[in-house]
Amino acid sequence: MTYPRKVLGFIVNPIAGMGGAVGLKGTDGRAILEEAVRAGAQPVAPARAERFLRDLAPAKTSLCLITGAGAMGETEANNVEWTPEVLGTAKAVTTSRDTQETAAAMLARGVDLLVFCGGDGTARDILDAVGTRVPVLGVPTGVKMHSAVFAVDPRAAATLTQRFLVNVLHLREVEVMDVDEAAFRAGRVSARLYGYVVSPYEPVLIQGGKVASTLTDEELRNQAALALYVIEMMEPDVVYVVGPGTTTRTIGDLLEAKKTLLGVDLFCNRQILVADASEAQILAAIRGKAAKIVVTPIGGQGFLFGRGNQQISATVIRAVGRENIVVMATKQKLRGLTGLRVDTGDPALDDAFRGYRRVVTDYREEHVVRVL
């Protein structure tokens, strides 16, 4: 069966996600971007954009691709042998205004779907430009991705795009969140609803919005029991890479060590070795040593890696070993999840995680949970 040729808009925010591996928790603003570059940050959006387009290749003959100029989509499309229609003029440095203007031009051009590569900040720019007048889908590329417009990974975004454009998926309004980056870097989650866009919906392929934990007395007790169990399991001279979250922060509380809420901290011999560590600091600390990773899934989304803990990169995970990963989650959080997810940026590693994994849910209590 053949389908009418559809028009796909494609925008890349080339700096999205650069702050993740270096522990800056975002790149909103020129000053933070410059700090990220000084810290050795490398672009991550182009590779994820190209992966999306490669996975979309089977639909190439039925699509007309319109992209932003230069690094905003044109370069990535050319690299994977797409021939796009290009809007605007390539710039060495792009801004949120460029994203908004490109999205508005795509709206005027009559695209059937607008796909963007970025994080929450990019989602806000797209919303400002098009509102609910064109369907929007996000390829997750940023550090902060609390909004419900994102596919779970580039491969899922390609699948959603193909299914929507052949009229087998419905649209629904989804939330775009405004996260205060300055507060986020200071260890506080300050998020508010920014607005809504319409997006193709498939529950297995869309990440959904982040759900904050409700810290009832039972939840606090459960967190303390989990932390106590993990502490008891800690081995001498092993480096523990402990991810962000209220559940993992309780480990630091019980050890009377100030663990960051939204950062990745390194423990050894039950003391903090490095607070708020970058990818480079993690790799330096574990080189030649035994190490384990301790993480908790994001509430409502289920991500173990790839959302807010990009410091624990695919390189770090391979160095530590998947067999040396401890997943801890309260029973309340686990009840709100359909499964666990990973989006490390390395498709082969993501595939290796799929199956079932043990999750510590209470003191000396574990559940087996599927990694989707």
N, C-alpha and C positions, 0 to 999 in steps of 0.2 A: 504494500500500500504506500502511496506517495502522499506527502502533505505539502501545503502551500509554503513557499519560502518565507521564513520568519526573520524578524530583525532583532538582533541581540546587541544591547549596549554593554560595554565592558570598560570599567574604570579601575585603575590600579593606583593606590596611594603608595608611592615607592618607599616612603619612610616608615610605614606602619610596622609595628612590632620590633623595631630596632632597639628599643629600650629593654626588652625582656631578658635577653641573655646576660646583659650587664647589670641587671638588678634595678633599673630605673623605673620600671612599672609604667612605661608609656613614653611617647615622644611628642605630646602636645606642646607646641611652643618652640620657637627657634632656639632659645637658650638650652632647653633640655635636649634637643636634637644635637646641638654642638657638644654638650657634655657626654652624650652617648657615643658620639664619634670619637671623642678624646679617649673614652674608656675602651675603645676597640670594637664598638658595635658594627655589625655587618648587616646589609639589607637582607630581609627575609621574604618580603612581599613578591619580588620578581619570580623567585623559584616556585612559590606556591601558585602564582598566577599562571605560569607556564604549565604547571602540573594540571591545573583545572582545564586549560585549553587542550592539552594532550588527551585527557580523559574525555573531552567533548568531541574529539576528532571524528568519531563515527557519524556525527550529525552535521559535519562540515558542509556537505553538499546541499543541505536543506536550510542553511542559515546565511544571513547577511550579517557580518560582524562589523560593528562600529565601535571604535576605541578612541580614547584620549591620545594626544600626540606624545611621542617620545616615551619616557618611562611610565607614563600614565596608561599604558596598554599597547601602544604601537610596537615598541621594542619587543615586548614579550610575545606578541602575536607573530611578528616576523621570525623570532627565534624558533618557533615551533611550526613554521610553514603555513600560517594562516595569512590571508590577504585581506586586511581590514580596510574599511573606509575610515579615514582619520579626521578627527575634529580638533581644531585649534593648532597651536604652534608649540613645538617641543621647547621645554625650559630646563635649565640646569637644576633649578630648585623650584619645587612646586609648593603650593599653599592650599589651605582649605578653600580659598576663593576659587582656585583653579578647578577643584573637584566640583564645587557648586555650579560653576559656569559650564563645565563639560556635561554634567548631569542635566542641566536645563536645556542645553543644545540637543541632547539625546531625546528628551521629552518632546521638543519641537519636531524632531526628526521622526517621531512616531514609533519608537522601539516597542517591541512586544514585552520585553523583559530587560531590566537593568541589573547586571551583576557587578558587584564591586569587591575589591580586595582591600581589606582594612580592618579596623577595629571599631569600637563604639564612637570614637570621634568622627571617623569617616561616615558611619551610619547617620550621625546627626547632620553632617553636611549634605548627604544625599536627601534626607528628609526635608531639609530647608529648601532644596531646589525643586523637588518633585512632589512632595506631600504624598497623597494617596492616588495620584493620577496615573501612575505606572507601577506595575509590580516590580518589587526589589528583592534581591537575594544577595547575602553576604558570603564571600569566601573568607573564612577566619584567618586573619593575618596579624591582628594587633596583639597587644598585651591584655588590655581590658576588653572583655567581650561578654558583658552582662545582658546585652540586647538579645531579643528572640528572633532576629532576622537572619542569623547565621546558620549555614549548613554545618554539620559536625566536622567536615574536613573538605579539602578540594575535590576529592573523588565523589563525595556525596553531593557537592554542589553541582558537579557535571551531570550526575544522574538526575537530580531535581530539575535542572535546566532542560534536559532532554524530555523528561516526562511532562513537564509543564507545557513545553512548546508543541507537543503533539496532543495537547488537550486531555491529559489523563489525571491532572492534579487540580484541585480547587485552590482558591485564594482565601486567606484570612488576614485580618488586621493583627499585627504583632507589635510589641512594645520596643521602642528605642529608648535606651537609658542614657542619662547624663551623669557620668561619674567624675567627681572632683579629683583631678590627678594630684594636686598638691596635697590634699588630705590623704589620698591613697598612698603616696610616697611617705607620708608621716605615720602610716599604719592605721588609718581610719577609713572605713568604707562609707563614703557619703554619696549616695546614689538617689536620683529622682527620675520620675517618668518624664521624658522629654517630648514624646509624641508617638504617633503610630504611622507605620507604613503597611502596605499590603504585600503579602509574600506567598509564594507557593508553599503548600503545607503537606508534609509527609512526616509523621511523628518519629519514625526511626532515623530519618536523615536530617531533621532540624534539631538544633541543640536545645531550644527552649530558653527561657530566661533563667537567670541565677536565682535560687531561693535561699534566703538567709535562714540560718538556724534560729529556732526559738529556744532560748536558754531557760527551760523550766528546771525545777529542782531535780527531776529525774534525768534530764539531759546533762546537767552539770555532774550528777553522780556518775552517769555512764561515761562521760569524758574523763573523769578522774580515775575510774576503774581501768579504762583503756590505757591511759598514760602510765599508770602504775605497772600494768602488765608489760608494756613495752620497755619501761625502765628496768624491770627485773630481767628482761631478756637481753639487755645490753651487755656486750662482751668487752673485756679489757682490750684496749689499744685498737679497737675497731672505730673507724670514722662513720658517724651516722649523719646522713644528709636528710634533714628534716624539713619538709615542705610547709607551706603556709596554711593557716586556718585556725579556728578557735579550738578544734579538737587537738591538733598537734601542739598548739601553744601551751596546752595543759602540761605537756612533758616538761617544758621549761619552768612552769609554775611549781611543779612538784620538786624539781631539782634546785629551786630558788635561783634560777638563771633566767635572765631577761630575754626570752625568745621573741623575735619579731612576729607580729600577727600576719603580715602580708609578704614577708620575705622568706628566703631559704636560709636556714642556719645549720652550722656544722657542730656536732657534739663529738667529743672523744673522752672516754673515762668519766662520763657523766658531767662534763663541764663544756661550756661553749668554747669552741675552737675559733670559729669565725661567725660573726653575726651578719645577717643580710648579705650573704655571699653571692658573687657573680658566678657565671659558668667557669670562667678562667680560674677563680679562686677555688672552686670545687675540684676541678681537675688537678690543680696543684696540690691540694690537700690530700687527695686520695691516691696520688701517684705512688705506686709501690707498696700500698697499704691495703689491708682488708677494709671493705666499706659496705654499708647497707643504706638503702633509701627508705624513708618513712613518709608516707603521704596519706592524705584523706581526700575522698572525692568531693567535688563541688556540689553543694546541695541543689537538687532539682535537675542538674545537668549530668552528673556522674563522671566528669572528667578526672582522671588521675594525673594526666600530663597534658600540657599544651594550652592550659588556661591559667594565667597568673603565676605559673611556676616554670617559665621557659628557661630559667637558669639550669634546671634539671633537664638538660638537652638529650637528644638521642646519643650524642657522644658520651655524656656522663652515664646514661643508662647502660650502654654497651660496656663501658669500663667497669661498672659495678656488677652487672649481670642481673638478668630478670629474676633469677632465683634468689637474689638478695634484696628483694623489694618487699617491704611490709606495708600492707594497706590496713588502715584503721578507720572505722566509721561507727558512729552511734546507731543504735537500733532505729531511732526516729529518722535519722537521715537515710538509712538504708531502705526503710519502708517507702520513702518518697522517690525511689529510683527504679527504673525498669531494667537497669543494668549499668555496667561501668563502661567508660570510653577512654581511648587514648588518641592523641593527635600530636605526635612528636615531630612531625615534619619529615619523617622517614617512613614511607609506606610499607617497606619490608618489615621494619621493626613493629609498626602498628599491627600488621597482620600476625606477627609472632605472638602478640599479646592475646589475640582472640581465643576464646575458649572459656575456661572457668578458673577463678582465682580465689584463694582463701582470703577472707576479710576478718580481721579481729573486731568483734562487736561488743565484747565485755571482758571482764577479768577471766582469763583462761577459757574464753568462749569464742568460737569462730563460725562463720557461715561461708558457704561456697556460693559465689556470685558470678554470673556470666559477664564476660567482657565482650561487648557487642562489636 
